[in-house]
Amino acid sequence: MITVHLKYEIDAERIEDFEEYGRRWISLVNRFGGTHHGYFLPSEGDSDIAYALFSFPDFARYERYRTDSATDPDCQAAFELARRTKCIRRYERRFLRPLDHPRTQQPIAAPNGSRDV
């Protein structure tokens, strides 16, 4: 499994536009075979930093998503929303992998019992 961690520097005055951008990408990533874990928006502290996490079964599936999303009309509309509104100033992307439990080789369960790490 590969998990993509995105850190966004956003325009705090355009938070509603960024929220719409995020809503669109949650369904798009899921439609392309990924699992979107959500967007995490500023609450307290920095008012211009947001995060997103989503996973694909492997890097090859992620690469297929990247290729396919480049020509998908709904994905292009989401990109255009961000370009038009300038709600995103910049972003950083990191690729992560879950740490497996040594005895079961399964992802370590979160405190609520889910396996989404």
CNS distance restraints for C-alpha pairs under 8 A (distance, minus, plus):
assign (resid   1 and name CA) (resid  55 and name CA) 6.86 0.50 0.50
assign (resid   1 and name CA) (resid  56 and name CA) 5.92 0.50 0.50
assign (resid   1 and name CA) (resid  57 and name CA) 4.35 0.50 0.50
assign (resid   1 and name CA) (resid  58 and name CA) 4.74 0.50 0.50
assign (resid   1 and name CA) (resid  59 and name CA) 7.48 0.50 0.50
assign (resid   1 and name CA) (resid  97 and name CA) 6.21 0.50 0.50
assign (resid   1 and name CA) (resid  98 and name CA) 7.33 0.50 0.50
assign (resid   2 and name CA) (resid  55 and name CA) 5.53 0.50 0.50
assign (resid   2 and name CA) (resid  56 and name CA) 5.51 0.50 0.50
assign (resid   2 and name CA) (resid  57 and name CA) 6.27 0.50 0.50
assign (resid   2 and name CA) (resid  58 and name CA) 5.36 0.50 0.50
assign (resid   2 and name CA) (resid  59 and name CA) 6.03 0.50 0.50
assign (resid   2 and name CA) (resid  62 and name CA) 7.89 0.50 0.50
assign (resid   2 and name CA) (resid  95 and name CA) 6.53 0.50 0.50
assign (resid   2 and name CA) (resid  96 and name CA) 5.85 0.50 0.50
assign (resid   2 and name CA) (resid  97 and name CA) 5.20 0.50 0.50
assign (resid   2 and name CA) (resid  98 and name CA) 7.80 0.50 0.50
assign (resid   3 and name CA) (resid  53 and name CA) 6.73 0.50 0.50
assign (resid   3 and name CA) (resid  54 and name CA) 5.55 0.50 0.50
assign (resid   3 and name CA) (resid  55 and name CA) 4.10 0.50 0.50
assign (resid   3 and name CA) (resid  56 and name CA) 6.50 0.50 0.50
assign (resid   3 and name CA) (resid  95 and name CA) 5.72 0.50 0.50
assign (resid   3 and name CA) (resid  96 and name CA) 4.96 0.50 0.50
assign (resid   3 and name CA) (resid  97 and name CA) 5.94 0.50 0.50
assign (resid   3 and name CA) (resid  98 and name CA) 7.87 0.50 0.50
assign (resid   4 and name CA) (resid  52 and name CA) 7.96 0.50 0.50
assign (resid   4 and name CA) (resid  53 and name CA) 5.60 0.50 0.50
assign (resid   4 and name CA) (resid  54 and name CA) 5.40 0.50 0.50
assign (resid   4 and name CA) (resid  55 and name CA) 6.05 0.50 0.50
assign (resid   4 and name CA) (resid  93 and name CA) 6.76 0.50 0.50
assign (resid   4 and name CA) (resid  94 and name CA) 5.74 0.50 0.50
assign (resid   4 and name CA) (resid  95 and name CA) 4.78 0.50 0.50
assign (resid   4 and name CA) (resid  96 and name CA) 6.19 0.50 0.50
assign (resid   5 and name CA) (resid  51 and name CA) 7.19 0.50 0.50
assign (resid   5 and name CA) (resid  52 and name CA) 5.91 0.50 0.50
assign (resid   5 and name CA) (resid  53 and name CA) 4.79 0.50 0.50
assign (resid   5 and name CA) (resid  54 and name CA) 7.00 0.50 0.50
assign (resid   5 and name CA) (resid  93 and name CA) 5.77 0.50 0.50
assign (resid   5 and name CA) (resid  94 and name CA) 5.09 0.50 0.50
assign (resid   5 and name CA) (resid  95 and name CA) 6.28 0.50 0.50
assign (resid   5 and name CA) (resid  96 and name CA) 7.16 0.50 0.50
assign (resid   6 and name CA) (resid  51 and name CA) 5.43 0.50 0.50
assign (resid   6 and name CA) (resid  52 and name CA) 5.08 0.50 0.50
assign (resid   6 and name CA) (resid  53 and name CA) 6.41 0.50 0.50
assign (resid   6 and name CA) (resid  91 and name CA) 6.68 0.50 0.50
assign (resid   6 and name CA) (resid  92 and name CA) 5.63 0.50 0.50
assign (resid   6 and name CA) (resid  93 and name CA) 4.69 0.50 0.50
assign (resid   6 and name CA) (resid  94 and name CA) 6.49 0.50 0.50
assign (resid   7 and name CA) (resid  49 and name CA) 7.03 0.50 0.50
assign (resid   7 and name CA) (resid  50 and name CA) 5.95 0.50 0.50
assign (resid   7 and name CA) (resid  51 and name CA) 4.64 0.50 0.50
assign (resid   7 and name CA) (resid  52 and name CA) 6.77 0.50 0.50
assign (resid   7 and name CA) (resid  91 and name CA) 5.48 0.50 0.50
assign (resid   7 and name CA) (resid  92 and name CA) 5.17 0.50 0.50
assign (resid   7 and name CA) (resid  93 and name CA) 6.63 0.50 0.50
assign (resid   8 and name CA) (resid  48 and name CA) 7.93 0.50 0.50
assign (resid   8 and name CA) (resid  49 and name CA) 5.59 0.50 0.50
assign (resid   8 and name CA) (resid  50 and name CA) 5.07 0.50 0.50
assign (resid   8 and name CA) (resid  51 and name CA) 5.97 0.50 0.50
assign (resid   8 and name CA) (resid  88 and name CA) 6.74 0.50 0.50
assign (resid   8 and name CA) (resid  89 and name CA) 7.53 0.50 0.50
assign (resid   8 and name CA) (resid  90 and name CA) 5.98 0.50 0.50
assign (resid   8 and name CA) (resid  91 and name CA) 4.32 0.50 0.50
assign (resid   8 and name CA) (resid  92 and name CA) 6.58 0.50 0.50
assign (resid   9 and name CA) (resid  48 and name CA) 5.51 0.50 0.50
assign (resid   9 and name CA) (resid  49 and name CA) 4.83 0.50 0.50
assign (resid   9 and name CA) (resid  50 and name CA) 6.62 0.50 0.50
assign (resid   9 and name CA) (resid  88 and name CA) 6.14 0.50 0.50
assign (resid   9 and name CA) (resid  89 and name CA) 5.46 0.50 0.50
assign (resid   9 and name CA) (resid  90 and name CA) 5.30 0.50 0.50
assign (resid   9 and name CA) (resid  91 and name CA) 6.00 0.50 0.50
assign (resid  10 and name CA) (resid  14 and name CA) 7.63 0.50 0.50
assign (resid  10 and name CA) (resid  15 and name CA) 7.53 0.50 0.50
assign (resid  10 and name CA) (resid  18 and name CA) 7.58 0.50 0.50
assign (resid  10 and name CA) (resid  48 and name CA) 4.93 0.50 0.50
assign (resid  10 and name CA) (resid  49 and name CA) 6.03 0.50 0.50
assign (resid  10 and name CA) (resid  50 and name CA) 7.08 0.50 0.50
assign (resid  10 and name CA) (resid  87 and name CA) 5.56 0.50 0.50
assign (resid  10 and name CA) (resid  88 and name CA) 4.44 0.50 0.50
assign (resid  10 and name CA) (resid  89 and name CA) 5.32 0.50 0.50
assign (resid  10 and name CA) (resid  90 and name CA) 7.14 0.50 0.50
assign (resid  11 and name CA) (resid  15 and name CA) 6.73 0.50 0.50
assign (resid  11 and name CA) (resid  48 and name CA) 6.03 0.50 0.50
assign (resid  11 and name CA) (resid  86 and name CA) 7.38 0.50 0.50
assign (resid  11 and name CA) (resid  87 and name CA) 5.09 0.50 0.50
assign (resid  11 and name CA) (resid  88 and name CA) 6.19 0.50 0.50
assign (resid  11 and name CA) (resid  89 and name CA) 6.55 0.50 0.50
assign (resid  12 and name CA) (resid  47 and name CA) 6.06 0.50 0.50
assign (resid  12 and name CA) (resid  48 and name CA) 5.24 0.50 0.50
assign (resid  12 and name CA) (resid  87 and name CA) 7.86 0.50 0.50
assign (resid  14 and name CA) (resid  18 and name CA) 6.43 0.50 0.50
assign (resid  14 and name CA) (resid  85 and name CA) 7.41 0.50 0.50
assign (resid  14 and name CA) (resid  86 and name CA) 7.78 0.50 0.50
assign (resid  14 and name CA) (resid  87 and name CA) 5.19 0.50 0.50
assign (resid  15 and name CA) (resid  19 and name CA) 6.09 0.50 0.50
assign (resid  15 and name CA) (resid  87 and name CA) 6.94 0.50 0.50
assign (resid  16 and name CA) (resid  20 and name CA) 6.33 0.50 0.50
assign (resid  17 and name CA) (resid  21 and name CA) 6.24 0.50 0.50
assign (resid  17 and name CA) (resid  81 and name CA) 7.66 0.50 0.50
assign (resid  17 and name CA) (resid  82 and name CA) 7.57 0.50 0.50
assign (resid  17 and name CA) (resid  85 and name CA) 6.87 0.50 0.50
assign (resid  17 and name CA) (resid  87 and name CA) 6.21 0.50 0.50
assign (resid  18 and name CA) (resid  22 and name CA) 6.15 0.50 0.50
assign (resid  18 and name CA) (resid  82 and name CA) 7.31 0.50 0.50
assign (resid  18 and name CA) (resid  87 and name CA) 5.60 0.50 0.50
assign (resid  18 and name CA) (resid  88 and name CA) 7.22 0.50 0.50
assign (resid  19 and name CA) (resid  23 and name CA) 6.17 0.50 0.50
assign (resid  20 and name CA) (resid  24 and name CA) 6.31 0.50 0.50
assign (resid  21 and name CA) (resid  25 and name CA) 6.43 0.50 0.50
assign (resid  21 and name CA) (resid  78 and name CA) 5.92 0.50 0.50
assign (resid  21 and name CA) (resid  81 and name CA) 6.83 0.50 0.50
assign (resid  21 and name CA) (resid  82 and name CA) 6.78 0.50 0.50
assign (resid  22 and name CA) (resid  26 and name CA) 6.19 0.50 0.50
assign (resid  22 and name CA) (resid  39 and name CA) 6.45 0.50 0.50
assign (resid  23 and name CA) (resid  27 and name CA) 6.90 0.50 0.50
assign (resid  24 and name CA) (resid  28 and name CA) 6.26 0.50 0.50
assign (resid  24 and name CA) (resid  78 and name CA) 6.55 0.50 0.50
assign (resid  25 and name CA) (resid  29 and name CA) 5.86 0.50 0.50
assign (resid  25 and name CA) (resid  75 and name CA) 7.64 0.50 0.50
assign (resid  25 and name CA) (resid  78 and name CA) 7.31 0.50 0.50
assign (resid  26 and name CA) (resid  30 and name CA) 6.40 0.50 0.50
assign (resid  26 and name CA) (resid  36 and name CA) 5.60 0.50 0.50
assign (resid  26 and name CA) (resid  38 and name CA) 6.72 0.50 0.50
assign (resid  27 and name CA) (resid  31 and name CA) 6.02 0.50 0.50
assign (resid  27 and name CA) (resid  36 and name CA) 7.87 0.50 0.50
assign (resid  28 and name CA) (resid  32 and name CA) 6.28 0.50 0.50
assign (resid  28 and name CA) (resid  74 and name CA) 7.77 0.50 0.50
assign (resid  28 and name CA) (resid  75 and name CA) 7.08 0.50 0.50
assign (resid  29 and name CA) (resid  33 and name CA) 6.63 0.50 0.50
assign (resid  29 and name CA) (resid  34 and name CA) 5.27 0.50 0.50
assign (resid  29 and name CA) (resid  35 and name CA) 6.66 0.50 0.50
assign (resid  29 and name CA) (resid  36 and name CA) 6.23 0.50 0.50
assign (resid  29 and name CA) (resid  54 and name CA) 7.63 0.50 0.50
assign (resid  29 and name CA) (resid  65 and name CA) 7.89 0.50 0.50
assign (resid  30 and name CA) (resid  34 and name CA) 4.79 0.50 0.50
assign (resid  30 and name CA) (resid  35 and name CA) 5.31 0.50 0.50
assign (resid  30 and name CA) (resid  36 and name CA) 6.17 0.50 0.50
assign (resid  32 and name CA) (resid  65 and name CA) 6.01 0.50 0.50
assign (resid  33 and name CA) (resid  56 and name CA) 7.04 0.50 0.50
assign (resid  33 and name CA) (resid  61 and name CA) 7.90 0.50 0.50
assign (resid  33 and name CA) (resid  65 and name CA) 7.88 0.50 0.50
assign (resid  34 and name CA) (resid  54 and name CA) 6.84 0.50 0.50
assign (resid  34 and name CA) (resid  55 and name CA) 5.55 0.50 0.50
assign (resid  34 and name CA) (resid  56 and name CA) 4.67 0.50 0.50
assign (resid  34 and name CA) (resid  57 and name CA) 7.42 0.50 0.50
assign (resid  34 and name CA) (resid  62 and name CA) 7.81 0.50 0.50
assign (resid  35 and name CA) (resid  54 and name CA) 5.53 0.50 0.50
assign (resid  35 and name CA) (resid  55 and name CA) 5.17 0.50 0.50
assign (resid  35 and name CA) (resid  56 and name CA) 6.47 0.50 0.50
assign (resid  36 and name CA) (resid  53 and name CA) 6.31 0.50 0.50
assign (resid  36 and name CA) (resid  54 and name CA) 4.13 0.50 0.50
assign (resid  36 and name CA) (resid  55 and name CA) 6.38 0.50 0.50
assign (resid  37 and name CA) (resid  52 and name CA) 7.27 0.50 0.50
assign (resid  37 and name CA) (resid  53 and name CA) 5.24 0.50 0.50
assign (resid  37 and name CA) (resid  54 and name CA) 5.21 0.50 0.50
assign (resid  37 and name CA) (resid  55 and name CA) 7.68 0.50 0.50
assign (resid  37 and name CA) (resid 116 and name CA) 7.92 0.50 0.50
assign (resid  38 and name CA) (resid  52 and name CA) 5.73 0.50 0.50
assign (resid  38 and name CA) (resid  53 and name CA) 6.01 0.50 0.50
assign (resid  38 and name CA) (resid  54 and name CA) 7.22 0.50 0.50
assign (resid  39 and name CA) (resid  50 and name CA) 7.20 0.50 0.50
assign (resid  39 and name CA) (resid  51 and name CA) 5.64 0.50 0.50
assign (resid  39 and name CA) (resid  52 and name CA) 4.32 0.50 0.50
assign (resid  39 and name CA) (resid  53 and name CA) 6.86 0.50 0.50
assign (resid  40 and name CA) (resid  50 and name CA) 5.58 0.50 0.50
assign (resid  40 and name CA) (resid  51 and name CA) 5.00 0.50 0.50
assign (resid  40 and name CA) (resid  52 and name CA) 6.08 0.50 0.50
assign (resid  41 and name CA) (resid  49 and name CA) 7.15 0.50 0.50
assign (resid  41 and name CA) (resid  50 and name CA) 4.71 0.50 0.50
assign (resid  41 and name CA) (resid  51 and name CA) 6.68 0.50 0.50
assign (resid  42 and name CA) (resid  46 and name CA) 6.53 0.50 0.50
assign (resid  42 and name CA) (resid  47 and name CA) 5.31 0.50 0.50
assign (resid  42 and name CA) (resid  48 and name CA) 6.74 0.50 0.50
assign (resid  42 and name CA) (resid  49 and name CA) 6.13 0.50 0.50
assign (resid  42 and name CA) (resid  50 and name CA) 5.92 0.50 0.50
assign (resid  43 and name CA) (resid  47 and name CA) 7.15 0.50 0.50
assign (resid  56 and name CA) (resid  61 and name CA) 6.20 0.50 0.50
assign (resid  56 and name CA) (resid  62 and name CA) 5.76 0.50 0.50
assign (resid  57 and name CA) (resid  61 and name CA) 6.61 0.50 0.50
assign (resid  57 and name CA) (resid  62 and name CA) 7.91 0.50 0.50
assign (resid  58 and name CA) (resid  62 and name CA) 6.58 0.50 0.50
assign (resid  59 and name CA) (resid  63 and name CA) 6.16 0.50 0.50
assign (resid  60 and name CA) (resid  64 and name CA) 6.25 0.50 0.50
assign (resid  61 and name CA) (resid  65 and name CA) 6.24 0.50 0.50
assign (resid  62 and name CA) (resid  66 and name CA) 6.30 0.50 0.50
assign (resid  63 and name CA) (resid  67 and name CA) 6.23 0.50 0.50
assign (resid  64 and name CA) (resid  68 and name CA) 6.00 0.50 0.50
assign (resid  65 and name CA) (resid  69 and name CA) 5.80 0.50 0.50
assign (resid  66 and name CA) (resid  70 and name CA) 6.36 0.50 0.50
assign (resid  67 and name CA) (resid  71 and name CA) 7.52 0.50 0.50
assign (resid  68 and name CA) (resid  72 and name CA) 6.35 0.50 0.50
assign (resid  69 and name CA) (resid  75 and name CA) 5.70 0.50 0.50
assign (resid  69 and name CA) (resid  76 and name CA) 7.55 0.50 0.50
assign (resid  70 and name CA) (resid  75 and name CA) 7.15 0.50 0.50
assign (resid  70 and name CA) (resid  76 and name CA) 6.98 0.50 0.50
assign (resid  71 and name CA) (resid  75 and name CA) 7.62 0.50 0.50
assign (resid  71 and name CA) (resid  76 and name CA) 7.05 0.50 0.50
assign (resid  72 and name CA) (resid  76 and name CA) 6.17 0.50 0.50
assign (resid  73 and name CA) (resid  77 and name CA) 6.13 0.50 0.50
assign (resid  74 and name CA) (resid  78 and name CA) 6.38 0.50 0.50
assign (resid  75 and name CA) (resid  79 and name CA) 6.30 0.50 0.50
assign (resid  76 and name CA) (resid  80 and name CA) 6.07 0.50 0.50
assign (resid  77 and name CA) (resid  81 and name CA) 6.20 0.50 0.50
assign (resid  78 and name CA) (resid  82 and name CA) 6.61 0.50 0.50
assign (resid  79 and name CA) (resid  83 and name CA) 6.30 0.50 0.50
assign (resid  80 and name CA) (resid  84 and name CA) 5.84 0.50 0.50
assign (resid  81 and name CA) (resid  85 and name CA) 6.02 0.50 0.50
assign (resid  82 and name CA) (resid  86 and name CA) 5.48 0.50 0.50
assign (resid  82 and name CA) (resid  87 and name CA) 5.71 0.50 0.50
assign (resid  82 and name CA) (resid  88 and name CA) 6.31 0.50 0.50
assign (resid  83 and name CA) (resid  87 and name CA) 7.64 0.50 0.50
assign (resid  83 and name CA) (resid  88 and name CA) 7.92 0.50 0.50
assign (resid  98 and name CA) (resid 107 and name CA) 6.26 0.50 0.50
assign (resid  98 and name CA) (resid 108 and name CA) 7.99 0.50 0.50
assign (resid  98 and name CA) (resid 117 and name CA) 6.57 0.50 0.50
assign (resid  99 and name CA) (resid 107 and name CA) 6.22 0.50 0.50
assign (resid  99 and name CA) (resid 108 and name CA) 6.93 0.50 0.50
assign (resid 100 and name CA) (resid 104 and name CA) 7.67 0.50 0.50
assign (resid 100 and name CA) (resid 105 and name CA) 5.03 0.50 0.50
assign (resid 100 and name CA) (resid 106 and name CA) 5.11 0.50 0.50
assign (resid 100 and name CA) (resid 107 and name CA) 4.48 0.50 0.50
assign (resid 100 and name CA) (resid 108 and name CA) 5.91 0.50 0.50
assign (resid 101 and name CA) (resid 105 and name CA) 5.06 0.50 0.50
assign (resid 101 and name CA) (resid 106 and name CA) 5.50 0.50 0.50
assign (resid 101 and name CA) (resid 107 and name CA) 5.95 0.50 0.50
assign (resid 101 and name CA) (resid 108 and name CA) 5.47 0.50 0.50
assign (resid 102 and name CA) (resid 106 and name CA) 7.97 0.50 0.50
assign (resid 107 and name CA) (resid 115 and name CA) 6.13 0.50 0.50
assign (resid 107 and name CA) (resid 116 and name CA) 7.92 0.50 0.50
assign (resid 107 and name CA) (resid 117 and name CA) 7.19 0.50 0.50
assign (resid 108 and name CA) (resid 115 and name CA) 6.43 0.50 0.50
assign (resid 108 and name CA) (resid 117 and name CA) 7.16 0.50 0.50
assign (resid 109 and name CA) (resid 113 and name CA) 5.44 0.50 0.50
assign (resid 109 and name CA) (resid 114 and name CA) 5.52 0.50 0.50
assign (resid 109 and name CA) (resid 115 and name CA) 4.55 0.50 0.50
assign (resid 109 and name CA) (resid 116 and name CA) 7.19 0.50 0.50
assign (resid 109 and name CA) (resid 117 and name CA) 7.14 0.50 0.50
assign (resid 110 and name CA) (resid 114 and name CA) 5.41 0.50 0.50
assign (resid 110 and name CA) (resid 115 and name CA) 5.96 0.50 0.50
assign (resid 110 and name CA) (resid 116 and name CA) 6.81 0.50 0.50
assign (resid 110 and name CA) (resid 117 and name CA) 6.39 0.50 0.50
